[in-house]
Amino acid sequence: MTIRPIAQTCILVITLLLAAGAAGAQTILDFEDADIPTGATIVAQYGARGVIFQHASLESDPAAHSGTRVLRAVKTGSEVFTPLPMVITFTSAQTA
């Protein structure tokens, strides 16, 4: 039995679409990981999930939109005279 060229093309397109869908999977970080204590400095703890931070601070916040913990660029109570950005490095290329 032979596969017609149109069927071969359809199989190729389906295979490529499935591969693209797997490559574009979302990663959601919620900072509620019980293994990381509140007050910790976050740098490479989420590296296995594709994100590295530059000395961010994990804090609890009752006004958080989701969960009870938030990530801040500067620890609450620190004296900072100029705003600091939250620096995030992705370990792979991002498309969206």
SULTA-V715592 format. One record per run of one state. SS is the DSSP state (H for helix, E for strand, C for the rest). FROM is the first residue (numbers start at 1). LEN is the number of residues. If there is no record, write none. Layout:
ss/from/len
SS/FROM/LEN
SS/FROM/LEN
//
This chain:
ss/from/len
C/1/4
H/5/19
C/24/17
E/41/2
C/43/4
H/47/3
C/50/1
E/51/3
C/54/2
E/56/5
C/61/8
E/69/4
C/73/15
E/88/3
C/91/6
//
